[in-house]
Amino acid sequence: MSEDSNEFLKFVEDGDQPLYHGCDHTTKMNFLVESFNWKAKHVLSDACYGDFLEFIKGLLPEENLVPLMVNDAKKILSVLGMDYEKIHACPNDCILYRGEKYKEADVCPSCGVSRSKQPGNDIDVYLQPLIDDLKLLWNGVEGVYDAYRGEYFKLKAVLFWTINDFPTYGNLSRSIVRGYNGCPICVDQTQPHRLKKCNKLVFMRHRRGLPRHHPYRRQAAVFDNTVEEDLAAVPLTGEEVLARVKGLNCEFGKREESTPRVRIVDDEDRPCWKKKSIFFQLEYWKDIPVRHNLDVMHIEKNCCDSITGTLLNIPGKTKDGVAARLDMVAMGIRTELKPDVSGKRTKLPLAAWNCKLDEKEKVCGSFFGIKVPTGFSSNIRNLVPMEGLKLSKLKSHDCHVLMQVLLPVVLR
């Protein structure tokens, strides 16, 4: 057995000892791991963590195994591969000062800026250490010790997918997530439409995703006065995406633009990707069918805020207004809801989604009187100020409960 293995086993055996004589609920190693997690969670300095260790050591019975020095605790965890390394970054996000090539450099070789400034935020540069670790795990790490079985094995791991909100989806996949090709599934088959009054870009033809003979496909008047005959776009495979992005050059770091950006007109080809995703450095990434996932809680909260804001006409949250109605008329959708501008004040005809005052009172009163089991959600009563007839301070889980359980009941 190697010297490193002997040292490792020594620390494992030492870590399995009770924290103090007679302690049967935790060990020295468990204490160190949990306290280090606590240190990281609350962003404590080493000095603060050292005072914490000293305080705990004084509270426990004598001859306890709590390390007195921070360095002693770090030494134990580093043997188990739980240490960390601080890596300097170029302030223009060009490089990380790591590896034989850049570790000792004082100036960025790409932009010439001094190493001593604060780093920027180019995600690919900062993901490179993670990618290196994932490559290592894909090939396998020999000599990992299984404390339960008491034997060594070869550790392998893969990254199945990422879970994130939509802007981060674009940062990680390098797909365009705004503009005319803003759907990473439809890519160049995205169906955008510019709303002139709202000054927004929206995406149409959602009924393409329904089954071929779904009745909604033929209900033209209820939607946009068209019968939907097309099928949904088929998502590209990893190999197809890789083939499309292979020729994209990727220069990291912030650059001053020498010429102003050229506005792309509607009939020109538009890009679907910004760069080649750094995850394609993993040889298995192209073979994974679903590489990036959207966090449903973000989406559900946004939808909940929009729906409740529109139903209750909450200022700042409603999606109904003069501009939205004018854009609907311009598209030939529900022209009977056109705003009345004949008087001094613009009036909006009542739509099916507009609640009258008495209906708002009924909806908010229903929410106000709901009682839910402990831990099911927040106290709904506290989220419904009756004087304002609105919902406020909703957290993500509250929005989930509201959308899936409470809102259908209240609206009935």
Rosetta blueprint (number, residue, H / E / L):
1 M L
2 S L
3 E H
4 D H
5 S H
6 N H
7 E H
8 F H
9 L H
10 K H
11 F H
12 V H
13 E H
14 D H
15 G H
16 D L
17 Q L
18 P E
19 L L
20 Y L
21 H L
22 G L
23 C L
24 D L
25 H L
26 T L
27 T E
28 K H
29 M H
30 N H
31 F H
32 L H
33 V H
34 E H
35 S H
36 F H
37 N H
38 W H
39 K H
40 A H
41 K H
42 H L
43 V L
44 L L
45 S L
46 D H
47 A H
48 C H
49 Y H
50 G H
51 D H
52 F H
53 L H
54 E H
55 F H
56 I H
57 K H
58 G H
59 L H
60 L L
61 P L
62 E L
63 E L
64 N L
65 L L
66 V L
67 P L
68 L L
69 M L
70 V H
71 N H
72 D H
73 A H
74 K H
75 K H
76 I H
77 L H
78 S H
79 V H
80 L L
81 G L
82 M L
83 D L
84 Y L
85 E L
86 K L
87 I L
88 H L
89 A E
90 C L
91 P L
92 N L
93 D L
94 C L
95 I L
96 L E
97 Y L
98 R L
99 G H
100 E H
101 K H
102 Y H
103 K L
104 E L
105 A L
106 D L
107 V E
108 C L
109 P L
110 S L
111 C L
112 G L
113 V L
114 S E
115 R L
116 S L
117 K L
118 Q L
119 P L
120 G L
121 N L
122 D L
123 I H
124 D H
125 V H
126 Y H
127 L H
128 Q H
129 P H
130 L H
131 I H
132 D H
133 D H
134 L H
135 K H
136 L H
137 L H
138 W H
139 N H
140 G L
141 V E
142 E E
143 G E
144 V E
145 Y E
146 D E
147 A L
148 Y L
149 R L
150 G L
151 E E
152 Y E
153 F E
154 K E
155 L E
156 K L
157 A L
158 V L
159 L L
160 F L
161 W L
162 T E
163 I E
164 N E
165 D L
166 F H
167 P H
168 T H
169 Y H
170 G H
171 N H
172 L H
173 S H
174 R L
175 S E
176 I L
177 V L
178 R L
179 G L
180 Y L
181 N L
182 G L
183 C L
184 P L
185 I L
186 C L
187 V H
188 D H
189 Q H
190 T L
191 Q L
192 P E
193 H E
194 R E
195 L E
196 K L
197 K L
198 C L
199 N L
200 K E
201 L E
202 V E
203 F E
204 M L
205 R L
206 H H
207 R H
208 R H
209 G H
210 L L
211 P L
212 R L
213 H L
214 H L
215 P H
216 Y H
217 R H
218 R H
219 Q L
220 A L
221 A L
222 V L
223 F L
224 D L
225 N L
226 T L
227 V L
228 E L
229 E L
230 D L
231 L L
232 A L
233 A L
234 V L
235 P L
236 L L
237 T L
238 G H
239 E H
240 E H
241 V H
242 L H
243 A H
244 R H
245 V H
246 K L
247 G L
248 L L
249 N L
250 C L
251 E L
252 F L
253 G L
254 K L
255 R L
256 E L
257 E L
258 S L
259 T L
260 P L
261 R L
262 V L
263 R L
264 I L
265 V L
266 D L
267 D L
268 E L
269 D L
270 R L
271 P L
272 C L
273 W E
274 K L
275 K L
276 K L
277 S L
278 I H
279 F H
280 F H
281 Q H
282 L L
283 E L
284 Y L
285 W H
286 K H
287 D H
288 I L
289 P L
290 V L
291 R L
292 H E
293 N E
294 L E
295 D L
296 V H
297 M H
298 H H
299 I H
300 E H
301 K H
302 N H
303 C H
304 C H
305 D H
306 S H
307 I H
308 T H
309 G H
310 T H
311 L H
312 L L
313 N L
314 I L
315 P L
316 G L
317 K L
318 T L
319 K L
320 D L
321 G L
322 V H
323 A H
324 A H
325 R H
326 L H
327 D H
328 M H
329 V H
330 A H
331 M L
332 G L
333 I L
334 R L
335 T H
336 E H
337 L H
338 K L
339 P L
340 D E
341 V L
342 S L
343 G L
344 K L
345 R L
346 T L
347 K E
348 L L
349 P L
350 L L
351 A L
352 A L
353 W L
354 N L
355 C L
356 K L
357 L H
358 D H
359 E H
360 K H
361 E H
362 K H
363 V H
364 C H
365 G H
366 S H
367 F H
368 F H
369 G H
370 I L
371 K L
372 V L
373 P L
374 T L
375 G L
376 F L
377 S L
378 S L
379 N L
380 I H
381 R H
382 N H
383 L H
384 V L
385 P L
386 M L
387 E L
388 G L
389 L L
390 K L
391 L L
392 S L
393 K L
394 L L
395 K L
396 S H
397 H H
398 D H
399 C H
400 H H
401 V H
402 L H
403 M H
404 Q H
405 V H
406 L H
407 L H
408 P H
409 V H
410 V H
411 L H
412 R L
